[in-house]
Amino acid sequence: MESRARGITVKNIMNKSIISVDATLSSNEAAKMMEDTKVGAVIVMENNTPIGIVTDRDFAIKIVAHAYQITTPVKQIMSSPLIATSPDETVLMAADLMYTRDIRKLPVIDNDKVVGIVTASDLVKQLAISTEEDIQKMYHETVIKVYKQYSPYN
């Protein structure tokens, strides 16, 4: 059981189906892509580098609330800088990052390439199938990792 709990990393729960768009794409076109592919976010790219994310919430807040034109480039409404994690990060650390940064979608980047995305729904699904022992072990491992990172004795 212990090795299973330690093995719960972002790569185990991330969704590998990601949509990326060029920074110059219009908000309207991006929204249509999101609807067609049934995703809640797209990664914004510039020169093959991820620079931001546009979520369904960005459309509601930035387009509607600020009365931007639907032809506004996604670069203008994206959330940036891009907050991301690595595929080898623990699920608990990813959840903590999402909580502290108040985000619901977390891109997963490996070697400067977006390889997946973790959503709040993915975390809920993982918690639903985890045993209490799994959760306790993940928690303790994360506490140890954080302690080692900030300990003056290392």
Contacts in CASP RR format, 6 or more apart in sequence:
PFRMAT RR
TARGET T0000
AUTHOR 0000-0000-0000
METHOD contacts of the structure
MODEL  1
MESRARGITVKNIMNKSIISVDATLSSNEAAKMMEDTKVGAVIVMENNTP
IGIVTDRDFAIKIVAHAYQITTPVKQIMSSPLIATSPDETVLMAADLMYT
RDIRKLPVIDNDKVVGIVTASDLVKQLAISTEEDIQKMYHETVIKVYKQY
SPYN
1 131 0 8 1.000
1 133 0 8 1.000
1 134 0 8 1.000
1 137 0 8 1.000
2 137 0 8 1.000
4 134 0 8 1.000
5 133 0 8 1.000
5 134 0 8 1.000
5 137 0 8 1.000
5 138 0 8 1.000
5 141 0 8 1.000
6 137 0 8 1.000
6 141 0 8 1.000
8 90 0 8 1.000
8 91 0 8 1.000
8 126 0 8 1.000
8 130 0 8 1.000
8 134 0 8 1.000
8 138 0 8 1.000
9 87 0 8 1.000
9 88 0 8 1.000
9 89 0 8 1.000
9 90 0 8 1.000
9 91 0 8 1.000
10 85 0 8 1.000
10 86 0 8 1.000
10 87 0 8 1.000
10 88 0 8 1.000
10 89 0 8 1.000
10 90 0 8 1.000
10 91 0 8 1.000
10 94 0 8 1.000
10 108 0 8 1.000
10 118 0 8 1.000
11 87 0 8 1.000
11 88 0 8 1.000
11 108 0 8 1.000
11 115 0 8 1.000
12 91 0 8 1.000
13 91 0 8 1.000
13 118 0 8 1.000
13 122 0 8 1.000
13 123 0 8 1.000
13 125 0 8 1.000
13 126 0 8 1.000
14 87 0 8 1.000
14 108 0 8 1.000
14 115 0 8 1.000
14 116 0 8 1.000
14 117 0 8 1.000
14 118 0 8 1.000
14 122 0 8 1.000
15 116 0 8 1.000
15 117 0 8 1.000
15 118 0 8 1.000
15 119 0 8 1.000
15 122 0 8 1.000
16 115 0 8 1.000
16 116 0 8 1.000
17 37 0 8 1.000
17 39 0 8 1.000
17 116 0 8 1.000
18 39 0 8 1.000
18 43 0 8 1.000
18 107 0 8 1.000
18 114 0 8 1.000
18 115 0 8 1.000
18 116 0 8 1.000
18 117 0 8 1.000
19 33 0 8 1.000
19 34 0 8 1.000
19 37 0 8 1.000
19 39 0 8 1.000
19 41 0 8 1.000
19 42 0 8 1.000
19 43 0 8 1.000
20 42 0 8 1.000
20 43 0 8 1.000
20 44 0 8 1.000
20 45 0 8 1.000
20 50 0 8 1.000
20 114 0 8 1.000
21 29 0 8 1.000
21 30 0 8 1.000
21 33 0 8 1.000
21 42 0 8 1.000
21 43 0 8 1.000
21 44 0 8 1.000
21 45 0 8 1.000
21 54 0 8 1.000
21 74 0 8 1.000
22 44 0 8 1.000
22 45 0 8 1.000
22 46 0 8 1.000
23 44 0 8 1.000
23 45 0 8 1.000
23 46 0 8 1.000
23 51 0 8 1.000
23 73 0 8 1.000
23 74 0 8 1.000
23 75 0 8 1.000
23 78 0 8 1.000
24 73 0 8 1.000
24 74 0 8 1.000
24 75 0 8 1.000
25 73 0 8 1.000
25 74 0 8 1.000
26 70 0 8 1.000
26 71 0 8 1.000
26 72 0 8 1.000
26 73 0 8 1.000
26 74 0 8 1.000
27 54 0 8 1.000
27 59 0 8 1.000
27 63 0 8 1.000
27 68 0 8 1.000
27 70 0 8 1.000
27 71 0 8 1.000
27 72 0 8 1.000
27 73 0 8 1.000
27 74 0 8 1.000
27 76 0 8 1.000
27 77 0 8 1.000
28 70 0 8 1.000
28 71 0 8 1.000
30 42 0 8 1.000
30 54 0 8 1.000
30 74 0 8 1.000
31 59 0 8 1.000
31 70 0 8 1.000
33 42 0 8 1.000
34 40 0 8 1.000
34 41 0 8 1.000
34 42 0 8 1.000
34 56 0 8 1.000
40 55 0 8 1.000
40 56 0 8 1.000
40 105 0 8 1.000
41 53 0 8 1.000
41 54 0 8 1.000
41 55 0 8 1.000
41 56 0 8 1.000
41 105 0 8 1.000
41 117 0 8 1.000
42 53 0 8 1.000
42 54 0 8 1.000
42 74 0 8 1.000
43 50 0 8 1.000
43 52 0 8 1.000
43 53 0 8 1.000
43 82 0 8 1.000
43 107 0 8 1.000
43 114 0 8 1.000
43 117 0 8 1.000
44 50 0 8 1.000
44 51 0 8 1.000
44 52 0 8 1.000
44 53 0 8 1.000
44 54 0 8 1.000
44 74 0 8 1.000
44 75 0 8 1.000
44 78 0 8 1.000
44 80 0 8 1.000
45 51 0 8 1.000
46 75 0 8 1.000
49 112 0 8 1.000
50 82 0 8 1.000
50 84 0 8 1.000
50 107 0 8 1.000
50 109 0 8 1.000
50 112 0 8 1.000
50 114 0 8 1.000
51 75 0 8 1.000
51 78 0 8 1.000
51 80 0 8 1.000
51 81 0 8 1.000
51 82 0 8 1.000
52 78 0 8 1.000
52 79 0 8 1.000
52 80 0 8 1.000
52 81 0 8 1.000
52 82 0 8 1.000
53 78 0 8 1.000
53 79 0 8 1.000
53 80 0 8 1.000
53 82 0 8 1.000
53 105 0 8 1.000
53 107 0 8 1.000
54 74 0 8 1.000
54 77 0 8 1.000
54 78 0 8 1.000
54 79 0 8 1.000
55 79 0 8 1.000
55 104 0 8 1.000
55 105 0 8 1.000
57 104 0 8 1.000
58 77 0 8 1.000
58 78 0 8 1.000
58 79 0 8 1.000
59 77 0 8 1.000
62 68 0 8 1.000
62 76 0 8 1.000
62 77 0 8 1.000
63 70 0 8 1.000
63 72 0 8 1.000
63 77 0 8 1.000
68 76 0 8 1.000
68 77 0 8 1.000
79 103 0 8 1.000
82 107 0 8 1.000
83 97 0 8 1.000
83 101 0 8 1.000
83 103 0 8 1.000
83 106 0 8 1.000
83 107 0 8 1.000
84 106 0 8 1.000
84 107 0 8 1.000
84 108 0 8 1.000
84 109 0 8 1.000
84 114 0 8 1.000
85 93 0 8 1.000
85 94 0 8 1.000
85 97 0 8 1.000
85 106 0 8 1.000
85 107 0 8 1.000
85 108 0 8 1.000
85 109 0 8 1.000
85 118 0 8 1.000
86 108 0 8 1.000
86 109 0 8 1.000
86 110 0 8 1.000
87 108 0 8 1.000
87 110 0 8 1.000
87 115 0 8 1.000
87 116 0 8 1.000
90 138 0 8 1.000
90 141 0 8 1.000
90 142 0 8 1.000
90 145 0 8 1.000
91 123 0 8 1.000
91 126 0 8 1.000
91 138 0 8 1.000
92 138 0 8 1.000
92 139 0 8 1.000
92 141 0 8 1.000
92 142 0 8 1.000
93 142 0 8 1.000
93 145 0 8 1.000
94 106 0 8 1.000
94 118 0 8 1.000
94 123 0 8 1.000
95 123 0 8 1.000
96 142 0 8 1.000
97 103 0 8 1.000
97 106 0 8 1.000
98 104 0 8 1.000
98 106 0 8 1.000
98 118 0 8 1.000
98 120 0 8 1.000
98 123 0 8 1.000
104 119 0 8 1.000
104 120 0 8 1.000
105 117 0 8 1.000
105 118 0 8 1.000
105 119 0 8 1.000
105 120 0 8 1.000
106 117 0 8 1.000
106 118 0 8 1.000
106 119 0 8 1.000
107 114 0 8 1.000
107 116 0 8 1.000
107 117 0 8 1.000
108 114 0 8 1.000
108 115 0 8 1.000
108 116 0 8 1.000
108 117 0 8 1.000
108 118 0 8 1.000
109 115 0 8 1.000
127 135 0 8 1.000
130 138 0 8 1.000
148 154 0 8 1.000
END
